[in-house]
């Protein structure tokens, strides 16, 4: 539950409300902690009957298996990267059906039909293959010149 | 798929030069207003060497056009590694990407 800040800073290290005042603001004495979210009962260990005279009758199989491999030394895990570049905005001149000119790559110089923008931001593009040998392909917007020629596409993509 | 350019020299004052930025003249670009299209475009200085590297004797220094230079269409370009002075007067390829069109 997000709330306006209950405290504020007067100067470095000095807050407007003392700790007990902030606690009183939170009215903790009236609230019950939400309590542990209902935890699924841990999978129970299975007990299995083992047949055969010498095998000791029954065996307990742990529901959570111990790992098969322990690293010899503790290795620090790299920190997870929380930064993701946003998806590039589609240029206003690029519309499904626009003929584009590829500027780089194996098919540089080819004129190609724009189909749609994928979630990664890349443009899905096709020759069409029968026409100029450019297959279905992903291409970055920066490596493409949009022409004013547009082609009719039927919506069954 | 590129525009031709020539390396004019390093950025310089009368008696000192700064080799980190090279001046490039793009063919057909005559005014500072015309250079606006080329800003940000990548530039390649392609040259040959005697020793093969990665299977080829042709090598390349990449850079980008950063800003106009003067009023007559010259342009400043910064390369990943500074251009060698041997490149003055040599051709340079001004690619059409990253494209803003």
gemmi code that builds the backbone of each chain (N, CA, C; Angstrom):
import gemmi

chains = {
    "A": [
        ("UNK", (0.847, -1.184, 0.000), (0.000, 0.000, 0.000), (0.881, 1.232, 0.000)),
        ("UNK", (0.751, 2.016, -1.044), (1.619, 3.184, -1.155), (0.900, 4.393, -0.576)),
        ("UNK", (1.654, 5.222, 0.075), (1.059, 6.302, 0.849), (1.924, 7.523, 0.660)),
        ("UNK", (1.433, 8.698, 0.898), (2.324, 9.863, 0.892), (3.392, 9.640, 1.949)),
        ("UNK", (4.583, 10.178, 1.737), (5.606, 9.937, 2.763), (5.148, 10.472, 4.112)),
        ("UNK", (5.381, 9.669, 5.156), (4.882, 10.095, 6.451), (5.862, 11.013, 7.156)),
        ("UNK", (7.054, 11.081, 6.637), (8.094, 11.831, 7.312), (8.738, 12.738, 6.281)),
        ("UNK", (9.493, 13.702, 6.704), (10.201, 14.517, 5.711), (11.509, 14.975, 6.324)),
        ("UNK", (12.374, 15.402, 5.463), (13.735, 15.712, 5.875), (13.850, 17.198, 6.165)),
        ("UNK", (14.354, 17.568, 7.369), (14.565, 18.994, 7.649), (15.944, 19.411, 7.150)),
        ("UNK", (16.958, 18.680, 7.624), (18.303, 18.855, 7.064), (18.912, 17.475, 7.048)),
        ("UNK", (20.128, 17.395, 6.595), (20.746, 16.074, 6.510), (20.718, 15.405, 7.867)),
        ("UNK", (20.097, 14.230, 7.913), (20.148, 13.466, 9.154), (19.092, 13.850, 10.162)),
        ("UNK", (18.320, 14.874, 9.890), (17.307, 15.289, 10.877), (15.950, 15.207, 10.213)),
        ("UNK", (15.117, 14.300, 10.701), (13.774, 14.168, 10.137), (12.793, 14.996, 10.926)),
        ("UNK", (11.674, 15.271, 10.280), (10.681, 16.122, 10.941), (10.016, 15.382, 12.084)),
        ("UNK", (9.739, 14.090, 11.883), (9.051, 13.332, 12.932), (9.985, 12.294, 13.503)),
        ("UNK", (9.924, 12.112, 14.812), (10.792, 11.115, 15.423), (10.254, 9.739, 15.108)),
        ("UNK", (11.055, 8.768, 15.473), (10.675, 7.401, 15.137), (9.350, 7.012, 15.789)),
        ("UNK", (9.190, 7.383, 17.067), (7.949, 6.989, 17.733), (6.769, 7.743, 17.142)),
        ("UNK", (7.038, 8.968, 16.673), (5.941, 9.721, 16.060), (5.520, 9.084, 14.738)),
        ("UNK", (6.504, 8.586, 14.006), (6.147, 7.944, 12.735), (5.379, 6.665, 12.984)),
        ("UNK", (5.777, 5.952, 14.019), (5.067, 4.709, 14.333), (3.629, 5.027, 14.696)),
        ("UNK", (3.462, 6.089, 15.466), (2.100, 6.456, 15.846), (1.297, 6.835, 14.614)),
        ("UNK", (1.991, 7.487, 13.636), (1.272, 7.856, 12.419), (0.809, 6.626, 11.674)),
        ("UNK", (1.629, 5.598, 11.738), (1.255, 4.404, 10.975), (0.114, 3.649, 11.648)),
        ("UNK", (-0.236, 4.036, 12.872), (-1.351, 3.411, 13.596), (-1.174, 1.895, 13.623)),
        ("UNK", (0.011, 1.475, 13.949), (0.292, 0.031, 13.925), (-0.508, -0.698, 14.987)),
        ("UNK", (-0.782, 0.016, 16.097), (-1.465, -0.680, 17.179), (-2.858, -1.113, 16.780)),
        ("UNK", (-3.381, -0.465, 15.730), (-4.729, -0.865, 15.322), (-4.695, -1.962, 14.264)),
        ("UNK", (-3.550, -2.093, 13.573), (-3.547, -2.996, 12.424), (-2.988, -4.338, 12.812)),
        ("UNK", (-3.528, -5.398, 12.148), (-2.939, -6.714, 12.353), (-2.041, -7.003, 11.161)),
        ("UNK", (-0.904, -7.558, 11.392), (-0.091, -7.902, 10.231), (-0.861, -8.860, 9.347)),
        ("UNK", (-0.704, -8.746, 8.064), (-1.494, -9.547, 7.137), (-1.304, -11.025, 7.379)),
        ("UNK", (-0.223, -11.368, 8.033), (-0.016, -12.792, 8.316), (0.616, -13.441, 7.109)),
        ("UNK", (1.228, -14.539, 7.383), (1.888, -15.223, 6.276), (0.861, -15.560, 5.219)),
        ("UNK", (1.169, -15.235, 3.981), (0.276, -15.634, 2.884), (0.180, -17.146, 2.920)),
        ("UNK", (-1.027, -17.649, 2.707), (-1.245, -19.092, 2.857), (-0.197, -19.843, 2.070)),
        ("UNK", (0.607, -20.565, 2.794), (1.680, -21.297, 2.143), (1.179, -22.674, 1.761)),
        ("UNK", (1.456, -23.096, 0.533), (1.063, -24.451, 0.155), (1.816, -25.401, 1.067)),
        ("UNK", (1.158, -26.393, 1.607), (1.879, -27.304, 2.495), (3.038, -27.906, 1.716)),
        ("UNK", (4.216, -27.896, 2.300), (5.369, -28.435, 1.570), (5.059, -29.860, 1.140)),
        ("UNK", (5.471, -30.190, -0.108), (5.183, -31.534, -0.612), (5.707, -32.549, 0.394)),
        ("UNK", (4.857, -33.495, 0.701), (5.239, -34.430, 1.767), (6.234, -35.446, 1.240)),
        ("UNK", (7.029, -35.948, 2.128), (7.955, -37.011, 1.732), (7.174, -38.268, 1.487)),
        ("UNK", (7.583, -38.954, 0.461), (6.876, -40.193, 0.148), (7.525, -41.339, 0.883)),
        ("UNK", (6.710, -42.224, 1.306), (7.256, -43.441, 1.892), (6.899, -44.591, 0.980)),
        ("UNK", (7.911, -45.325, 0.601), (7.698, -46.365, -0.412), (8.038, -47.722, 0.162)),
        ("UNK", (7.178, -48.662, -0.118), (7.436, -50.034, 0.329), (8.455, -50.660, -0.592)),
        ("UNK", (9.479, -51.208, -0.034), (10.481, -51.851, -0.882), (10.333, -53.357, -0.727)),
        ("UNK", (10.185, -54.029, -1.844), (9.968, -55.465, -1.770), (11.296, -56.173, -1.685)),
        ("UNK", (11.258, -57.391, -1.388), (12.486, -58.183, -1.320), (12.913, -58.333, 0.117)),
        ("UNK", (13.450, -59.474, 0.422), (13.696, -59.831, 1.811), (14.725, -58.923, 2.454)),
        ("UNK", (15.793, -58.608, 1.733), (16.901, -57.937, 2.412), (16.815, -56.417, 2.383)),
        ("UNK", (15.731, -55.880, 1.733), (15.794, -54.445, 1.460), (15.258, -53.542, 2.552)),
        ("UNK", (14.899, -54.061, 3.656), (14.589, -53.202, 4.804), (13.184, -52.660, 4.855)),
        ("UNK", (12.298, -53.182, 4.069), (10.899, -52.841, 4.324), (10.420, -51.590, 3.634)),
        ("UNK", (10.781, -50.420, 4.098), (10.249, -49.210, 3.460), (11.334, -48.155, 3.411)),
        ("UNK", (11.175, -47.228, 2.508), (12.194, -46.197, 2.305), (11.497, -44.853, 2.173)),
        ("UNK", (12.098, -43.858, 2.707), (11.524, -42.515, 2.601), (12.192, -41.781, 1.436)),
        ("UNK", (11.345, -41.294, 0.537), (11.896, -40.527, -0.592), (11.604, -39.056, -0.320)),
        ("UNK", (12.648, -38.245, -0.217), (12.437, -36.824, 0.076), (11.748, -36.149, -1.111)),
        ("UNK", (10.771, -35.314, -0.804), (10.064, -34.630, -1.883), (10.985, -33.616, -2.561)),
        ("UNK", (11.837, -32.931, -1.781), (12.798, -32.002, -2.367), (14.136, -32.714, -2.413)),
        ("UNK", (14.632, -33.006, -3.647), (15.856, -33.806, -3.742), (17.070, -32.950, -3.465)),
        ("UNK", (18.070, -33.536, -2.861), (19.318, -32.806, -2.661), (19.998, -32.624, -4.013)),
        ("UNK", (20.671, -31.499, -4.235), (21.321, -31.303, -5.530), (22.411, -32.343, -5.763)),
        ("UNK", (22.606, -32.644, -7.041), (23.570, -33.680, -7.381), (24.988, -33.163, -7.346)),
        ("UNK", (25.129, -31.839, -7.374), (26.463, -31.276, -7.548), (26.618, -30.071, -6.655)),
        ("UNK", (27.695, -30.021, -5.885), (27.982, -28.826, -5.107), (29.290, -28.252, -5.626)),
        ("UNK", (29.324, -26.963, -5.950), (30.560, -26.366, -6.442), (31.602, -26.398, -5.340)),
        ("UNK", (32.856, -26.565, -5.726), (33.915, -26.680, -4.731), (34.116, -25.372, -3.989)),
        ("UNK", (34.028, -24.241, -4.744), (34.171, -22.936, -4.089), (32.910, -22.141, -4.328)),
        ("UNK", (32.612, -21.257, -3.428), (31.465, -20.395, -3.657), (31.831, -19.352, -4.693)),
        ("UNK", (31.040, -19.315, -5.751), (31.334, -18.331, -6.792), (30.278, -17.233, -6.719)),
        ("UNK", (30.723, -15.981, -6.778), (29.763, -14.874, -6.711), (28.903, -14.877, -7.972)),
        ("UNK", (27.600, -14.743, -7.788), (26.718, -14.663, -8.950), (26.746, -13.238, -9.490)),
        ("UNK", (26.766, -13.086, -10.817), (26.723, -11.713, -11.330), (25.377, -11.079, -10.993)),
        ("UNK", (25.363, -9.769, -10.778), (24.126, -9.100, -10.429), (23.194, -9.087, -11.635)),
        ("UNK", (21.906, -9.179, -11.363), (20.949, -9.150, -12.476), (20.879, -7.736, -13.022)),
        ("UNK", (20.825, -7.670, -14.348), (20.748, -6.347, -14.979), (19.295, -5.906, -15.034)),
        ("UNK", (18.991, -4.758, -14.426), (17.601, -4.327, -14.392), (17.299, -3.288, -15.464)),
        ("UNK", (18.288, -2.961, -16.286), (18.061, -1.902, -17.265), (17.754, -2.516, -18.611)),
        ("UNK", (16.701, -2.056, -19.232), (16.374, -2.526, -20.575), (16.163, -1.329, -21.469)),
        ("UNK", (16.793, -1.331, -22.633), (16.550, -0.229, -23.558), (15.106, -0.313, -24.039)),
        ("UNK", (14.468, 0.834, -24.190), (13.089, 0.831, -24.659), (13.022, 0.401, -26.111)),
        ("UNK", (11.815, 0.109, -26.592), (11.636, -0.300, -27.980), (11.634, 0.944, -28.862)),
        ("UNK", (12.338, 0.902, -29.981), (12.434, 2.074, -30.836), (11.068, 2.408, -31.420)),
        ("UNK", (10.759, 3.709, -31.425), (9.457, 4.119, -31.971), (9.521, 4.047, -33.494)),
        ("UNK", (8.432, 3.601, -34.100), (8.428, 3.454, -35.546), (8.349, 4.828, -36.198)),
        ("UNK", (9.181, 5.062, -37.172), (9.153, 6.343, -37.884), (7.807, 6.526, -38.553)),
        ("UNK", (7.343, 7.791, -38.608), (6.008, 8.005, -39.163), (5.955, 7.676, -40.643)),
        ("UNK", (7.109, 7.656, -41.312), (7.064, 7.356, -42.742), (6.978, 5.860, -43.009)),
        ("UNK", (7.116, 5.061, -41.959), (7.107, 3.612, -42.173), (5.769, 3.057, -41.724)),
        ("UNK", (5.052, 2.490, -42.664), (3.694, 2.028, -42.440), (3.610, 0.655, -43.095)),
        ("UNK", (2.832, -0.288, -42.557), (2.835, -1.601, -43.213), (2.502, -1.468, -44.694)),
        ("UNK", (3.338, -2.052, -45.533), (3.154, -1.920, -46.967), (4.133, -0.960, -47.609)),
        ("UNK", (4.881, -0.222, -46.772), (5.855, 0.705, -47.346), (6.996, -0.082, -47.980)),
        ("UNK", (7.490, 0.420, -49.077), (8.685, -0.176, -49.677), (9.895, 0.470, -49.034)),
        ("UNK", (10.807, -0.354, -48.511), (11.991, 0.164, -47.840), (13.217, -0.201, -48.651)),
        ("UNK", (14.278, 0.568, -48.479), (15.545, 0.224, -49.100), (16.478, -0.224, -47.989)),
        ("UNK", (17.031, -1.413, -48.115), (17.959, -1.896, -47.092), (19.330, -1.270, -47.321)),
        ("UNK", (19.939, -0.780, -46.250), (21.186, -0.043, -46.395), (22.418, -0.866, -46.100)),
        ("UNK", (22.262, -1.960, -45.406), (23.449, -2.704, -44.994), (23.096, -4.175, -44.919)),
        ("UNK", (24.105, -4.969, -44.833), (23.863, -6.398, -44.707), (23.924, -7.085, -46.059)),
        ("UNK", (23.633, -8.372, -46.067), (23.755, -9.150, -47.291), (22.858, -8.609, -48.402)),
        ("UNK", (21.718, -8.054, -48.038), (20.755, -7.595, -49.048), (20.780, -6.097, -49.229)),
        ("UNK", (21.934, -5.478, -48.995), (21.961, -4.023, -49.073), (21.605, -3.575, -50.482)),
        ("UNK", (20.852, -2.495, -50.532), (20.435, -1.959, -51.814), (19.134, -2.544, -52.313)),
        ("UNK", (18.650, -3.602, -51.680), (17.412, -4.207, -52.172), (16.225, -3.421, -51.666)),
        ("UNK", (15.220, -3.377, -52.488), (13.984, -2.745, -52.062), (13.050, -3.836, -51.585)),
        ("UNK", (12.378, -3.546, -50.505), (11.775, -4.621, -49.734), (10.484, -4.089, -49.116)),
        ("UNK", (9.523, -4.964, -48.845), (8.232, -4.514, -48.329), (8.195, -4.661, -46.815)),
        ("UNK", (7.727, -3.625, -46.143), (7.643, -3.649, -44.691), (6.348, -4.322, -44.276)),
        ("UNK", (6.441, -5.299, -43.362), (5.243, -6.012, -42.946), (4.730, -5.519, -41.599)),
        ("UNK", (5.579, -5.610, -40.574), (5.121, -5.097, -39.283), (6.316, -4.886, -38.373)),
        ("UNK", (6.084, -4.193, -37.265), (7.145, -4.013, -36.287), (6.992, -5.076, -35.207)),
        ("UNK", (8.068, -5.789, -34.910), (8.018, -6.831, -33.900), (8.148, -6.228, -32.512)),
        ("UNK", (7.877, -7.054, -31.467), (7.943, -6.504, -30.103), (9.337, -6.066, -29.740)),
        ("UNK", (10.361, -6.648, -30.386), (11.711, -6.230, -30.036), (12.043, -4.873, -30.629)),
        ("UNK", (11.142, -4.366, -31.483), (11.430, -3.082, -32.116), (11.953, -3.229, -33.527)),
        ("UNK", (12.366, -4.417, -33.902), (12.886, -4.612, -35.249), (11.730, -4.663, -36.245)),
        ("UNK", (12.058, -4.395, -37.488), (11.021, -4.406, -38.523), (11.016, -5.749, -39.220)),
        ("UNK", (9.826, -6.309, -39.395), (9.721, -7.547, -40.161), (9.523, -7.175, -41.619)),
        ("UNK", (10.295, -7.779, -42.474), (10.412, -7.290, -43.834), (10.526, -8.496, -44.761)),
        ("UNK", (10.016, -8.356, -45.985), (10.155, -9.485, -46.910), (10.271, -8.953, -48.309)),
        ("UNK", (10.999, -9.660, -49.181), (11.329, -9.244, -50.542), (10.201, -8.656, -51.343)),
        ("UNK", (9.179, -9.379, -51.634), (8.901, -10.770, -51.329), (9.933, -11.698, -51.974)),
        ("UNK", (10.090, -12.839, -51.412), (11.182, -13.719, -51.815), (11.125, -14.053, -53.291)),
        ("UNK", (9.872, -14.267, -53.780), (9.738, -14.638, -55.191), (10.170, -13.498, -56.093)),
        ("UNK", (10.054, -12.280, -55.576), (10.320, -11.128, -56.425), (11.802, -10.806, -56.478)),
        ("UNK", (12.441, -10.715, -55.309), (13.855, -10.331, -55.355), (14.756, -11.180, -54.473)),
        ("UNK", (14.246, -12.274, -53.943), (15.129, -13.162, -53.207), (15.422, -12.746, -51.783)),
        ("UNK", (14.743, -11.720, -51.293), (14.945, -11.359, -49.895), (13.905, -12.100, -49.079)),
        ("UNK", (14.323, -12.957, -48.149), (13.365, -13.736, -47.393), (12.733, -12.885, -46.296)),
        ("UNK", (11.848, -13.512, -45.552), (11.321, -12.884, -44.337), (12.494, -12.586, -43.428)),
        ("UNK", (12.559, -11.377, -42.936), (13.797, -10.992, -42.302), (13.521, -9.903, -41.281)),
        ("UNK", (14.341, -9.830, -40.249), (14.208, -8.728, -39.305), (15.282, -7.697, -39.603)),
        ("UNK", (14.920, -6.449, -39.441), (15.844, -5.401, -39.837), (15.676, -4.246, -38.854)),
        ("UNK", (16.758, -3.558, -38.572), (16.666, -2.443, -37.650), (16.269, -1.184, -38.404)),
        ("UNK", (15.434, -0.386, -37.790), (14.934, 0.825, -38.455), (16.047, 1.742, -38.946)),
        ("UNK", (17.155, 1.773, -38.201), (18.209, 2.724, -38.552), (18.905, 2.343, -39.848)),
        ("UNK", (18.720, 1.108, -40.290), (19.443, 0.642, -41.469), (18.526, 0.542, -42.668)),
        ("UNK", (17.567, 1.448, -42.717), (16.516, 1.327, -43.717), (16.102, 2.722, -44.143)),
        ("UNK", (15.901, 2.919, -45.450), (15.330, 4.187, -45.901), (13.909, 3.889, -46.345)),
        ("UNK", (12.964, 4.678, -45.863), (11.578, 4.466, -46.265), (11.317, 5.252, -47.530)),
        ("UNK", (10.734, 4.602, -48.546), (10.362, 5.347, -49.738), (8.901, 5.743, -49.612)),
        ("UNK", (8.452, 6.554, -50.547), (7.050, 6.949, -50.470), (6.153, 5.932, -51.159)),
        ("UNK", (6.751, 4.883, -51.726), (5.935, 3.887, -52.414), (5.292, 2.966, -51.407)),
        ("UNK", (3.996, 2.747, -51.588), (3.323, 1.841, -50.654), (2.651, 0.730, -51.448)),
        ("UNK", (2.572, -0.406, -50.829), (2.014, -1.570, -51.494), (0.821, -2.064, -50.694)),
        ("UNK", (-0.188, -2.551, -51.354), (-1.351, -3.057, -50.620), (-0.998, -4.375, -49.977)),
        ("UNK", (-1.277, -4.479, -48.671), (-1.071, -5.753, -47.997), (-2.416, -6.269, -47.550)),
        ("UNK", (-2.708, -7.523, -47.756), (-3.957, -8.009, -47.166), (-3.679, -8.417, -45.729)),
        ("UNK", (-4.697, -8.277, -44.885), (-4.471, -8.347, -43.443), (-4.225, -9.746, -42.931)),
        ("UNK", (-4.168, -10.750, -43.774), (-4.038, -12.106, -43.256), (-2.586, -12.429, -42.985)),
        ("UNK", (-2.011, -11.759, -41.973), (-0.619, -12.018, -41.666), (-0.521, -12.984, -40.509)),
    ],
    "B": [
        ("UNK", (26.237, 2.204, -52.093), (25.323, 2.566, -51.018), (25.989, 3.501, -50.014)),
        ("UNK", (26.887, 4.308, -50.563), (27.497, 5.287, -49.674), (27.793, 6.531, -50.494)),
        ("UNK", (28.015, 7.617, -49.795), (28.411, 8.838, -50.476), (29.923, 8.930, -50.404)),
        ("UNK", (30.507, 9.516, -51.418), (31.975, 9.599, -51.412), (32.410, 10.856, -50.686)),
        ("UNK", (33.482, 10.745, -49.982), (34.015, 11.914, -49.303), (35.517, 11.892, -49.376)),
        ("UNK", (36.110, 13.006, -49.034), (37.569, 13.092, -49.015), (38.000, 13.564, -47.651)),
        ("UNK", (39.129, 13.053, -47.184), (39.660, 13.530, -45.917), (40.477, 14.791, -46.195)),
        ("UNK", (40.121, 15.865, -45.533), (40.821, 17.124, -45.793), (41.996, 17.336, -44.861)),
        ("UNK", (41.928, 16.739, -43.683), (42.996, 16.998, -42.722), (42.444, 16.872, -41.325)),
        ("UNK", (43.230, 17.238, -40.382), (42.772, 17.202, -39.005), (42.153, 18.540, -38.646)),
        ("UNK", (41.364, 18.490, -37.579), (40.876, 19.748, -37.011), (42.105, 20.533, -36.566)),
        ("UNK", (42.142, 21.786, -36.900), (43.364, 22.521, -36.626), (43.119, 24.007, -36.510)),
        ("UNK", (44.056, 24.662, -35.839), (44.162, 26.109, -35.897), (45.313, 26.377, -36.850)),
        ("UNK", (45.791, 27.558, -36.920), (46.815, 27.814, -37.945), (48.057, 26.985, -37.695)),
        ("UNK", (48.448, 26.889, -36.427), (49.751, 26.257, -36.171), (49.671, 25.002, -35.350)),
        ("UNK", (48.496, 24.692, -34.826), (48.363, 23.460, -34.053), (47.260, 22.636, -34.666)),
        ("UNK", (47.418, 21.322, -34.628), (46.312, 20.500, -35.110), (45.911, 19.486, -34.055)),
        ("UNK", (44.630, 19.094, -34.109), (44.070, 18.165, -33.146), (43.686, 16.912, -33.901)),
        ("UNK", (44.464, 15.870, -33.821), (44.213, 14.692, -34.660), (42.993, 13.877, -34.270)),
        ("UNK", (42.326, 14.207, -33.157), (41.208, 13.328, -32.804), (40.010, 13.526, -33.706)),
        ("UNK", (39.942, 14.663, -34.377), (38.802, 14.912, -35.260), (39.318, 15.234, -36.645)),
        ("UNK", (38.770, 14.571, -37.649), (39.198, 14.811, -39.021), (38.145, 15.606, -39.762)),
        ("UNK", (38.586, 16.332, -40.751), (37.653, 17.078, -41.591), (37.406, 16.287, -42.866)),
        ("UNK", (36.160, 16.235, -43.260), (35.788, 15.448, -44.428), (34.956, 16.315, -45.352)),
        ("UNK", (35.229, 16.219, -46.635), (34.413, 16.931, -47.617), (33.575, 15.903, -48.349)),
        ("UNK", (32.263, 16.025, -48.277), (31.392, 15.051, -48.937), (31.047, 15.563, -50.316)),
        ("UNK", (31.130, 14.650, -51.287), (30.877, 15.050, -52.663), (29.470, 15.598, -52.805)),
        ("UNK", (29.362, 16.757, -53.409), (28.025, 17.269, -53.687), (27.419, 18.083, -52.571)),
        ("UNK", (28.094, 18.146, -51.452), (27.543, 18.911, -50.327), (28.250, 20.250, -50.290)),
        ("UNK", (27.496, 21.322, -50.565), (28.158, 22.604, -50.770), (27.909, 23.627, -49.692)),
        ("UNK", (26.875, 23.399, -48.870), (26.602, 24.398, -47.831), (26.416, 23.704, -46.493)),
        ("UNK", (26.554, 24.488, -45.447), (26.403, 23.915, -44.106), (24.985, 23.394, -43.901)),
        ("UNK", (24.002, 24.013, -44.542), (22.624, 23.536, -44.388), (22.463, 22.144, -44.987)),
        ("UNK", (23.188, 21.882, -46.080), (23.088, 20.560, -46.716), (23.663, 19.464, -45.841)),
        ("UNK", (24.593, 19.816, -44.948), (25.250, 18.753, -44.190), (24.314, 18.135, -43.169)),
        ("UNK", (23.198, 18.759, -42.902), (22.327, 18.277, -41.831), (21.904, 16.826, -42.058)),
        ("UNK", (21.745, 16.448, -43.311), (21.363, 15.063, -43.604), (22.429, 14.088, -43.148)),
        ("UNK", (23.692, 14.502, -43.229), (24.784, 13.557, -42.998), (25.214, 13.461, -41.549)),
        ("UNK", (24.672, 14.317, -40.700), (25.117, 14.279, -39.309), (24.736, 12.945, -38.687)),
        ("UNK", (25.669, 12.365, -37.971), (25.394, 11.093, -37.329), (25.654, 9.894, -38.212)),
        ("UNK", (25.836, 10.109, -39.497), (26.047, 8.969, -40.375), (27.424, 8.367, -40.118)),
        ("UNK", (27.509, 7.084, -40.371), (28.783, 6.424, -40.118), (29.700, 6.555, -41.320)),
        ("UNK", (30.958, 6.661, -41.039), (31.950, 6.892, -42.086), (32.981, 5.787, -42.000)),
        ("UNK", (33.441, 5.319, -43.145), (34.445, 4.266, -43.136), (35.638, 4.717, -43.947)),
        ("UNK", (36.811, 4.660, -43.351), (38.043, 4.889, -44.091), (38.632, 3.528, -44.392)),
        ("UNK", (38.642, 3.188, -45.672), (39.054, 1.847, -46.071), (40.443, 1.916, -46.686)),
        ("UNK", (41.305, 1.042, -46.270), (42.673, 1.081, -46.797), (43.235, -0.320, -46.882)),
        ("UNK", (44.314, -0.433, -47.639), (44.935, -1.745, -47.823), (46.218, -1.827, -47.037)),
        ("UNK", (46.517, -3.036, -46.603), (47.755, -3.234, -45.853), (48.419, -4.499, -46.374)),
        ("UNK", (49.683, -4.668, -46.065), (50.404, -5.796, -46.634), (50.062, -7.089, -45.903)),
        ("UNK", (49.864, -6.966, -44.593), (49.679, -8.169, -43.790), (48.198, -8.506, -43.729)),
        ("UNK", (47.902, -9.785, -43.827), (46.492, -10.178, -43.764), (46.024, -10.231, -42.325)),
        ("UNK", (44.855, -9.686, -42.096), (44.274, -9.743, -40.757), (42.902, -10.354, -40.905)),
        ("UNK", (42.617, -11.425, -40.166), (41.298, -12.048, -40.274), (40.949, -12.377, -41.716)),
        ("UNK", (41.941, -12.801, -42.464), (41.646, -13.277, -43.804), (41.525, -12.193, -44.853)),
        ("UNK", (41.926, -10.963, -44.542), (41.788, -9.938, -45.574), (42.890, -8.913, -45.445)),
        ("UNK", (43.326, -8.392, -46.609), (44.356, -7.360, -46.572), (43.741, -5.967, -46.562)),
        ("UNK", (42.423, -5.929, -46.538), (41.744, -4.638, -46.546), (41.304, -4.334, -45.122)),
        ("UNK", (41.567, -3.121, -44.687), (41.215, -2.759, -43.320), (40.354, -1.509, -43.340)),
        ("UNK", (39.727, -1.276, -42.219), (38.761, -0.184, -42.192), (38.805, 0.507, -40.844)),
        ("UNK", (38.697, 1.808, -40.862), (38.520, 2.548, -39.611), (37.132, 3.185, -39.667)),
        ("UNK", (36.322, 2.883, -38.662), (34.965, 3.418, -38.652), (34.891, 4.704, -37.850)),
        ("UNK", (33.964, 5.540, -38.218), (33.768, 6.760, -37.461), (32.371, 7.279, -37.707)),
        ("UNK", (32.100, 8.444, -37.171), (30.797, 9.061, -37.400), (30.973, 10.531, -37.704)),
        ("UNK", (30.034, 11.076, -38.464), (30.074, 12.510, -38.729), (29.427, 13.211, -37.553)),
        ("UNK", (30.132, 14.165, -36.998), (29.629, 14.765, -35.772), (28.998, 16.130, -35.992)),
        ("UNK", (29.592, 16.949, -36.828), (29.034, 18.283, -36.990), (29.551, 18.893, -38.269)),
        ("UNK", (28.976, 20.032, -38.648), (29.444, 20.722, -39.843), (30.735, 21.460, -39.521)),
        ("UNK", (31.458, 21.782, -40.566), (32.690, 22.543, -40.403), (32.655, 23.683, -41.399)),
        ("UNK", (32.554, 24.892, -40.878), (32.529, 26.031, -41.781), (31.196, 26.120, -42.508)),
        ("UNK", (31.157, 26.991, -43.513), (29.891, 27.251, -44.194), (29.753, 26.564, -45.536)),
        ("UNK", (30.801, 25.849, -45.989), (30.752, 25.330, -47.354), (30.602, 23.830, -47.439)),
        ("UNK", (30.032, 23.234, -46.456), (29.685, 21.822, -46.605), (30.706, 20.843, -46.085)),
        ("UNK", (31.813, 21.310, -45.537), (32.740, 20.351, -44.928), (32.163, 19.892, -43.606)),
        ("UNK", (32.751, 18.844, -43.107), (32.106, 18.179, -41.985), (33.186, 17.621, -41.064)),
        ("UNK", (32.902, 17.571, -39.770), (33.882, 17.007, -38.845), (33.475, 15.577, -38.532)),
        ("UNK", (34.449, 14.711, -38.490), (34.144, 13.317, -38.189), (35.106, 12.810, -37.142)),
        ("UNK", (34.546, 12.007, -36.234), (35.397, 11.433, -35.200), (35.442, 9.942, -35.437)),
        ("UNK", (36.639, 9.419, -35.507), (36.800, 8.003, -35.799), (37.149, 7.232, -34.552)),
        ("UNK", (36.893, 5.927, -34.604), (37.182, 5.093, -33.432), (38.638, 5.183, -33.047)),
        ("UNK", (39.493, 5.114, -34.035), (40.898, 5.418, -33.806), (41.234, 6.560, -34.750)),
        ("UNK", (42.096, 7.438, -34.340), (42.363, 8.601, -35.184), (42.865, 8.165, -36.546)),
        ("UNK", (42.507, 8.928, -37.558), (42.985, 8.606, -38.889), (44.475, 8.880, -38.988)),
        ("UNK", (45.177, 8.093, -39.775), (46.599, 8.370, -39.954), (46.752, 9.565, -40.886)),
        ("UNK", (47.809, 10.314, -40.713), (47.979, 11.502, -41.548), (48.133, 11.134, -43.013)),
        ("UNK", (48.457, 9.886, -43.255), (48.585, 9.410, -44.637), (47.258, 9.507, -45.375)),
        ("UNK", (46.163, 9.646, -44.597), (44.855, 9.587, -45.229), (44.423, 10.918, -45.813)),
        ("UNK", (45.212, 11.963, -45.640), (44.773, 13.262, -46.154), (44.628, 13.175, -47.665)),
        ("UNK", (43.470, 13.579, -48.147), (43.230, 13.506, -49.586), (42.685, 12.166, -50.019)),
        ("UNK", (42.631, 11.213, -49.104), (42.130, 9.892, -49.491), (40.611, 9.876, -49.432)),
        ("UNK", (40.032, 8.870, -50.081), (38.572, 8.763, -50.092), (38.077, 8.130, -48.818)),
        ("UNK", (36.872, 8.464, -48.520), (36.234, 7.951, -47.321), (34.795, 7.638, -47.730)),
        ("UNK", (34.214, 6.577, -47.138), (32.849, 6.236, -47.509), (31.900, 6.750, -46.449)),
        ("UNK", (30.964, 7.561, -46.847), (29.969, 8.048, -45.903), (28.719, 7.195, -46.097)),
        ("UNK", (28.458, 6.315, -45.142), (27.348, 5.382, -45.311), (26.023, 6.103, -45.121)),
        ("UNK", (24.952, 5.450, -45.554), (23.634, 6.079, -45.432), (22.973, 5.768, -44.100)),
        ("UNK", (23.628, 4.980, -43.273), (23.016, 4.642, -41.989), (23.814, 5.250, -40.856)),
        ("UNK", (23.250, 5.480, -39.675), (21.869, 5.287, -39.248), (20.938, 6.265, -39.953)),
        ("UNK", (19.885, 5.726, -40.523), (19.036, 6.544, -41.364), (17.924, 7.188, -40.563)),
        ("UNK", (17.648, 8.439, -40.858), (16.565, 9.119, -40.161), (15.402, 9.373, -41.111)),
        ("UNK", (15.486, 8.830, -42.344), (14.470, 9.151, -43.351), (13.328, 8.157, -43.272)),
    ],
}
model = gemmi.Model(1)
for chain_id, residues in chains.items():
    chain = gemmi.Chain(chain_id)
    for i, (resn, *xyz) in enumerate(residues, 1):
        res = gemmi.Residue()
        res.name, res.seqid = resn, gemmi.SeqId(i, " ")
        for name, pos in zip(("N", "CA", "C"), xyz):
            atom = gemmi.Atom()
            atom.name, atom.element = name, gemmi.Element(name[0])
            atom.pos, atom.b_iso = gemmi.Position(*pos), 0.0
            res.add_atom(atom)
        chain.add_residue(res)
    model.add_chain(chain)
structure = gemmi.Structure()
structure.add_model(model)
structure.setup_entities()
